[in-house]
Amino acid sequence: MNLTIENIVLVGSLLLLISIIAGKTSYKFGVPILLFFLGIGMLAGSEGIGGIQFNDPKTAQFIGLVSLNFILFSGGLDTNWNSIKPVLKEGIALSTLGVLLTALSLGTFVYFITDFTIYESMLLGSIVSSTDAAAVFSILRSRSLALKTNLRPTLELESGSNDPMAYVLTLAFLTLVVNQDQSAWSILPMFLQQMILGGAAGFLFGKISKYIINKIKLDFEGLYPVLVISLMFITFSATDAIGGNGFLAIYICAVYLGNQDIIHKKTILKVFDGLAWLMQIVLFLTLGLLVFPSEIIPIVGIGLLTALFLILIARPVGVFISLIFFKMKMRRRLYISWVGLRGAVPIVFATYPLLAGVEKANMIFNIVFFISVTSVLVQGTTLSLFAKWLHVALPEKAKKLTATDLLLTENPKALMKEIGVTQHCFAVDKEIVELGFPKNAIIAMIIRDNNYITPNGSTKIMAEDTLVVLADKAEVFDEVNETLKI
């Protein structure tokens, strides 16, 4: 079947529906949902029962980049600063040094077992060097794994922040493969430029985005997520245009916004959560369509050896060396080593050699695809089991709610209290979004001059207002009074 304007919407919506229904039952069999999406894409492809002809790496790469924007941005919005702050150094070490060591060790192994040149080997190692944010976020969160000693924020911080490093390494070694007369040292300025400009731009755009979101007055609540989407793409494209790392920029921008008080934050978080799932499905379906299973079979031997080396040696070496200066129990290091999930990101990065016309690009792409599937299948299905074996799991009831969990929780606010605002109150003439209001309390109504006002984040508190506050616990009202400084 050839995709046309007339049937692409029908085919796309049917594949989406099938993916969602299949994903609903996937965990009954212990199979990660993302693998189902990938499998459905392959079944629908040219060599599957669907017979859809799709062999366009450029389009797949575009879809991949757009999808990764949403996935990384959503992950950043859900990242709580107070949770990652204690493990910030460990996370940065894993997402930089850990990725570099994984790429170099795997590249060296590939060089000895194949006829690849050293730069082609390092290119393959770089492509699969990072853990996949989509895979880690979806598996950890959908299974609600409760882990000890800050393990969960460490893993989510690493997976959300290490794609930029893998992206830079991929571009660097791709440059060396295409331009073999260049020295390895010539890529160092590009690496520094990408990381420094990406980090600085992400923080800058985060502050600018917060100002725009809170100051602009839109007539409809539903327009605020659209506004954030536009700011997300501006952050990525503008950073990329000045030579910075766009993936790093949008992740830092999202982490900053996710830890600030912004208007209609709950709506924005819910919309981005849904969009992230949509993008994951679309991305895995697209990559499944792009793959030709008949081309995977000849590289199964090399692919299996490479995948096993990555899982059992390269990833643990990267983790253990990058964390060597940190105090951490052995079982925690072992679990971090095991949560080295590869998913859609390496497959997207593997389209770059295809578009650059690298001689062994098809073989690299197929090996990367095989590694990603093997990683999700082997590691993704055993995360809970390994957590129990290594005694790093907590009972589900012991899992602590993050600030984002509290914001999105549907627990009923059963207690109500009217709080009067005096002229000398701190909250006077301030917008609600500026107050840092407790996450488990809401201002349901404002009584002003015998009129009832339904507030939102941009509503200003005035002297002599009476705030009708709802909360789920009596002690929360003490936090409210402290916030308002009444």
Disulfide bonds with the S-S distance in Angstrom:
none
